[in-house]
């Protein structure tokens, strides 16, 4: 990604609940009031997911709060939004999603060169024991860093 990227929303839960296999960039088909709302940071992608339907890619459950000055031009905050990717990428994603256990999850929404983009991940769901392993590794790393910091202090 370029230097002029402004991250608007991150899906912190995605790395906790999924193993990320590969990432893709996609544009989002939006209306004007949605773009204004996104620019002010009123977006939530925590529970959202993407799906391929009739050869097109759609994003479900992404919440964009209505723009306060948008009055009649505001759309439904949870409406299904079309994602803009090349046909070649859609065919590749179809291949991934037909494999058992793989899904499309948005990792972050950002603005680059004035366009709103979403970073999609092809991800495999984690089991509870995988989550416990990750937490144990994170805890061990934290303890090591704390020990090094304390050692250097004296």
C-alpha positions as CSV (number, residue, x, y, z in Angstrom):
1,X,0.0,0.0,0.0
2,X,1.1,3.6,-0.6
3,X,2.0,6.2,2.0
4,X,-1.2,8.2,1.6
5,X,-3.3,5.4,3.2
6,X,-5.7,6.5,6.0
7,X,-7.1,3.5,7.9
8,X,-10.6,4.1,9.0
9,X,-11.6,0.8,10.7
10,X,-9.8,-2.4,11.7
11,X,-11.3,-5.8,12.4
12,X,-9.3,-6.7,15.5
13,X,-11.4,-9.8,16.1
14,X,-10.5,-11.3,12.7
15,X,-6.9,-12.3,13.7
16,X,-8.3,-13.8,16.9
17,X,-11.0,-15.9,15.3
18,X,-9.3,-16.8,12.0
19,X,-6.1,-18.0,10.4
20,X,-5.4,-15.5,7.5
21,X,-4.4,-17.4,4.4
22,X,-4.2,-14.5,1.8
23,X,-5.4,-10.9,1.5
24,X,-7.0,-9.0,-1.3
25,X,-7.9,-5.3,-1.9
26,X,-11.4,-4.4,-3.2
27,X,-13.3,-1.2,-3.8
28,X,-16.7,-0.7,-2.3
29,X,-19.7,0.6,-4.2
30,X,-21.1,3.4,-1.9
31,X,-23.4,6.4,-2.1
32,X,-22.2,9.9,-1.2
33,X,-23.6,10.1,2.3
34,X,-21.9,6.7,3.1
35,X,-18.6,8.0,2.0
36,X,-19.0,11.1,4.2
37,X,-19.9,8.9,7.2
38,X,-16.9,6.7,6.6
39,X,-14.6,9.7,6.4
40,X,-15.8,10.7,9.8
41,X,-15.0,7.2,11.1
42,X,-18.6,6.0,11.7
43,X,-18.1,2.4,10.4
44,X,-18.1,-1.0,12.1
45,X,-16.8,-4.1,10.3
46,X,-16.5,-6.5,13.3
47,X,-19.4,-8.8,12.4
48,X,-19.1,-8.5,8.6
49,X,-18.2,-11.1,6.0
50,X,-18.1,-11.3,2.2
51,X,-19.7,-13.8,-0.1
52,X,-19.8,-14.5,-3.9
53,X,-23.3,-14.5,-5.4
54,X,-23.9,-15.0,-9.1
55,X,-20.4,-14.1,-10.0
56,X,-20.3,-10.9,-8.0
57,X,-18.7,-10.2,-4.6
58,X,-20.8,-8.7,-1.8
59,X,-20.1,-7.5,1.7
60,X,-22.7,-8.3,4.4
61,X,-23.3,-6.8,7.9
62,X,-20.9,-3.9,7.5
63,X,-22.5,-1.1,9.6
64,X,-22.1,2.5,8.3
65,X,-23.9,5.0,10.5
66,X,-26.2,7.4,8.7
67,X,-24.7,10.8,7.9
68,X,-26.3,13.4,10.2
69,X,-26.7,16.0,7.5
70,X,-27.8,13.4,4.9
71,X,-31.6,13.4,5.6
72,X,-33.4,11.7,2.7
73,X,-30.2,10.6,1.0
74,X,-29.1,8.2,3.8
75,X,-29.3,4.5,3.0
76,X,-29.9,1.5,5.3
77,X,-26.8,1.2,7.6
78,X,-26.6,-2.6,7.3
79,X,-27.4,-2.9,3.6
80,X,-25.5,-5.3,1.4
81,X,-22.7,-3.6,-0.5
82,X,-21.1,-4.7,-3.8
83,X,-17.3,-5.1,-3.8
84,X,-15.4,-4.1,-6.9
85,X,-12.8,-6.6,-8.0
86,X,-11.6,-8.0,-11.3
87,X,-13.3,-11.1,-12.7
88,X,-10.0,-13.0,-12.5
89,X,-9.8,-12.3,-8.7
90,X,-13.4,-13.4,-8.3
91,X,-12.7,-16.7,-10.0
92,X,-9.7,-17.2,-7.7
93,X,-11.8,-16.4,-4.6
94,X,-14.5,-18.9,-5.8
95,X,-11.8,-21.5,-5.8
96,X,-10.8,-20.6,-2.3
97,X,-14.3,-20.4,-0.8
98,X,-15.3,-23.8,-2.3
99,X,-12.6,-25.4,-0.1
100,X,-14.0,-26.6,3.2
101,X,-13.6,-24.1,6.1
102,X,-12.4,-21.0,4.1
103,X,-14.3,-17.8,4.3
104,X,-13.9,-14.1,3.2
105,X,-13.4,-11.7,6.1
106,X,-12.7,-7.9,5.9
107,X,-9.6,-6.9,7.9
108,X,-9.7,-3.2,7.5
109,X,-11.3,-0.3,5.6
110,X,-9.1,2.5,4.4
111,X,-9.0,5.5,2.1
112,X,-6.3,5.7,-0.5
113,X,-6.1,8.4,-3.2
114,X,-9.7,9.5,-2.3
115,X,-11.2,6.0,-2.7
116,X,-12.6,3.8,0.0
117,X,-11.1,0.3,-0.1
118,X,-11.5,-2.8,2.0
119,X,-8.8,-5.4,2.6
120,X,-10.3,-8.9,2.4
121,X,-8.8,-12.0,3.9
122,X,-9.3,-15.6,2.8
123,X,-9.4,-17.1,6.3
124,X,-9.9,-20.4,8.0
125,X,-11.8,-20.5,11.3
126,X,-9.8,-21.2,14.5
127,X,-10.9,-23.8,17.0
128,X,-10.9,-23.0,20.8
129,X,-7.6,-24.8,21.4
130,X,-6.0,-22.7,18.6
131,X,-7.1,-19.5,20.4
132,X,-5.7,-20.8,23.7
133,X,-2.4,-21.6,22.0
134,X,-2.2,-18.0,20.6
135,X,-3.1,-16.5,24.0
136,X,-0.4,-18.7,25.7
137,X,2.2,-17.6,23.1
138,X,1.3,-13.9,23.5
139,X,1.4,-14.3,27.3
140,X,4.9,-15.9,27.1
141,X,6.2,-13.2,24.8
142,X,4.9,-10.5,27.2
143,X,6.6,-12.2,30.2
144,X,9.9,-12.4,28.3
145,X,9.7,-8.7,27.2
146,X,8.9,-7.7,30.8
147,X,11.8,-9.8,32.2
148,X,14.2,-8.1,29.6
149,X,12.9,-4.7,30.5
150,X,13.3,-5.4,34.3
151,X,16.8,-6.8,33.8
152,X,17.9,-3.7,31.8
153,X,16.4,-1.4,34.4
154,X,19.0,-2.4,37.1
